[in-house]
Amino acid sequence: MQLNPHYRDLKQSYLFSTIAKKVNAYSAAHPQADLIRLGIGDVTLPLVPAVIDALHAAVEEQAHQQTFHGYGDEQGYGFLRDAIATYYKTRNVSLDPSEIFISDGAKSDLGNILDLFSQDNTVLIPDPVYPVYVDTNVMAGRRILFLDANESNGFLPLPDPSVSADLIYLCSPNNPTGAVYSRDDLQKWVDYANDQQAVLLFDAAYECFITDDSLPHSIYELDGAERCAIEFCSFSKMAGFTGTRCGWTVVPHTLQNGVLHQMWLRRQTTKFNGVPYIVQKGAAACFTNEGMRQIRETLAYYQQNAQVLSKTLDALGIWYTGGTNSPYVWMKCPHGMDSWAFFDFLLAQAQVVGTPGAGFGQNGNDFFRLTAFGDCNQTREACIRLQNLI
Ligand SMILES: *Cc1c(COP(=O)(O)O)cnc(C)c1O
């Protein structure tokens, strides 16, 4: 028996455990402290009524022989794939429902997709980054090149034609930075990927937070993306499905002459047995008129929080990305503090908890992530404390 040696190359992730340890220690020493948590990357509002009704109805169907559902297609039910294809049409993206694969969330698929690619590929990953892209490739022993996202490029790095890569990860709107690629800049990435004959792995988990009509929601809004890109999306942030679990992955027939579509279908039908019927019914309800209206209300609540956060930073003259078109605000730490020093300072002086940028990569060392997923009154209160403190 030999272990996968690459697991030893994984860096221990101390980020959230260290945060928890520091917060617990502070709470123990100051039991009366009124802590405000703006560090979580999870949603807090419940599923909308249209989704809940659909879930209940589907549970009832499972109770009767005539309407019971056993195994479904591994790729997902037609009703959900059709609804997602229709959703893309509102962005002038034309997908065949067969190109859409339903999953239990974007994170699993972001890891699983690597089954299709040789270990010898070189992977290009921005820094700072959602840690899943890095760790899944480290586990497979792939060579990783990091791409500098920083203040000077607004945390939206562009391709460097002198660098060659086989797999490229992009996330827009970005976690952790909240930065969103413009149409022109994203087109440069698509052109680069096609030139390199690379595959672009595009994470669109936050597309629903985009309010500026000029910004692309999907990679397939760009010319030639259907020849180079796989898109991952999720109901998690869009509709509060973080605990209910549903997402989708688009693998176009036109990508690498259909080879990747065939391989992904084969992979999924072999290793995956589908998302629960009940959950898929709940997910499909998001795309009804009523469901969409309700979801937009929930998103507006978070967007309002994001606006409150960014207005506060504007008033303080602090440099940041995100805030609009994203639930994240990525701020430069004030007074020359690094991200852990600012974490300690904010916790001790304002009882506000955020996420140190260092947890997302080296280029996050001087930055700090605040999230808009909290309670609106608490977010306002946190902003008042921040203003008094800095
Ligand atoms: C939250 C998030 C997802 C969604 O993950 P799920 O597994 O669908 O819950 C995907 N990508 C990024 C960058 C995220 O932050």
The ligand as a MOL file (V3000), in Angstrom:
LIG
                    3D

  0  0  0     0  0            999 V3000
M  V30 BEGIN CTAB
M  V30 COUNTS 15 15 0 0 0
M  V30 BEGIN ATOM
M  V30 1 C -19.1220 29.5950 -2.4290 0
M  V30 2 C -18.2910 29.3670 -3.6310 0
M  V30 3 C -18.6310 28.3790 -4.5540 0
M  V30 4 C -19.8700 27.5430 -4.3970 0
M  V30 5 O -19.5720 26.3360 -3.8340 0
M  V30 6 P -20.7130 25.2490 -3.6200 0
M  V30 7 O -19.9560 23.9750 -3.5010 0
M  V30 8 O -21.5920 25.2810 -4.8120 0
M  V30 9 O -21.4450 25.6280 -2.3720 0
M  V30 10 C -17.8320 28.2300 -5.6820 0
M  V30 11 N -16.7560 29.0060 -5.8900 0
M  V30 12 C -16.4170 29.9780 -5.0260 0
M  V30 13 C -15.2540 30.8370 -5.3400 0
M  V30 14 C -17.1660 30.1750 -3.8650 0
M  V30 15 O -16.7960 31.1290 -3.0140 0
M  V30 END ATOM
M  V30 BEGIN BOND
M  V30 1 1 1 2
M  V30 2 1 2 3
M  V30 3 2 2 14
M  V30 4 1 3 4
M  V30 5 2 3 10
M  V30 6 1 4 5
M  V30 7 1 5 6
M  V30 8 2 6 7
M  V30 9 1 6 8
M  V30 10 1 6 9
M  V30 11 1 10 11
M  V30 12 2 11 12
M  V30 13 1 12 13
M  V30 14 1 12 14
M  V30 15 1 14 15
M  V30 END BOND
M  V30 END CTAB
M  END
